[in-house]
Amino acid sequence: MFQSPLVIGLISLFPGLGYLLLKKWRKAIITWGLLLLFVTLFFLSPVESPFQKISAQLFFMVWIGQIIFSVNLARPPKEALDAHISPEI
């Protein structure tokens, strides 16, 4: 129930929690590290500099990407679905 793609997608709106629910600790730590790096670059860059714009864009790319990847991890493999729907004779 808690590992359905819908639940994982909603929980992943908070970065890394979808990975934690799927027990992918390393991916969650990497996600948090990247997001922390980009937030730090954003706030330490001069105002209206290219680094500030790029770090903000990379932050949102990592945030949306981790939602997509965690939902894909929660989906069952297609072979398992086909085996249950139409068994081979």
C-alpha positions as CSV (number, residue, x, y, z in Angstrom):
1,M,0.0,0.0,0.0
2,F,2.7,2.5,1.0
3,Q,4.8,1.6,-2.1
4,S,2.3,2.5,-4.7
5,P,3.5,5.0,-7.3
6,L,0.9,7.5,-6.3
7,V,1.9,7.5,-2.7
8,I,5.6,7.6,-3.5
9,G,5.0,10.5,-5.9
10,L,3.1,12.5,-3.3
11,I,5.6,11.8,-0.6
12,S,8.5,12.7,-2.9
13,L,7.2,16.3,-3.0
14,F,9.4,16.5,0.1
15,P,12.8,15.6,-1.4
16,G,14.2,12.2,-0.6
17,L,11.3,10.9,1.4
18,G,10.1,8.7,-1.5
19,Y,13.5,7.1,-1.7
20,L,13.5,6.5,2.1
21,L,10.1,4.8,1.9
22,L,11.5,2.5,-0.9
23,K,14.6,1.9,1.3
24,K,17.0,3.5,-1.1
25,W,19.1,5.3,1.5
26,R,22.1,6.1,-0.8
27,K,19.8,7.8,-3.3
28,A,18.1,9.8,-0.6
29,I,21.4,11.0,0.8
30,I,22.7,11.9,-2.7
31,T,19.5,13.9,-3.4
32,W,19.8,15.8,-0.1
33,G,23.4,16.5,-0.8
34,L,22.8,17.9,-4.3
35,L,19.8,20.0,-3.2
36,L,21.9,21.4,-0.3
37,L,24.7,22.2,-2.7
38,F,22.5,24.1,-5.1
39,V,20.8,26.0,-2.3
40,T,24.1,27.0,-0.9
41,L,25.4,28.1,-4.3
42,F,22.2,30.1,-4.8
43,F,22.5,32.0,-1.5
44,L,26.3,32.5,-1.7
45,S,26.2,33.9,-5.3
46,P,26.0,37.6,-6.0
47,V,22.5,38.8,-6.7
48,E,21.4,38.4,-10.4
49,S,24.6,36.5,-11.3
50,P,24.5,33.6,-13.7
51,F,25.5,31.2,-10.9
52,Q,22.4,32.1,-9.0
53,K,20.2,31.4,-12.0
54,I,21.9,28.2,-12.9
55,S,21.8,26.9,-9.3
56,A,18.1,27.6,-9.0
57,Q,17.4,25.8,-12.2
58,L,19.5,22.8,-11.2
59,F,17.8,22.7,-7.8
60,F,14.4,22.4,-9.5
61,M,15.7,19.9,-12.0
62,V,17.0,17.6,-9.2
63,W,13.8,18.1,-7.2
64,I,11.5,17.1,-10.2
65,G,13.9,14.4,-11.3
66,Q,13.9,12.7,-7.9
67,I,10.1,12.6,-8.0
68,I,10.1,11.0,-11.4
69,F,12.8,8.4,-10.5
70,S,11.2,7.4,-7.2
71,V,7.8,6.9,-8.9
72,N,9.5,4.7,-11.6
73,L,11.2,2.7,-8.9
74,A,7.8,2.1,-7.2
75,R,6.3,0.8,-10.4
76,P,6.2,-3.0,-10.7
77,P,8.2,-4.5,-13.5
78,K,6.3,-5.0,-16.7
79,E,7.3,-8.7,-16.9
80,A,5.6,-9.4,-13.6
81,L,2.4,-7.7,-14.7
82,D,2.4,-9.6,-18.0
83,A,2.9,-12.9,-16.1
84,H,-0.2,-12.3,-14.0
85,I,-2.4,-11.1,-16.7
86,S,-1.7,-13.6,-19.5
87,P,0.1,-16.8,-18.5
88,E,1.9,-18.6,-21.4
89,I,0.7,-22.0,-22.4
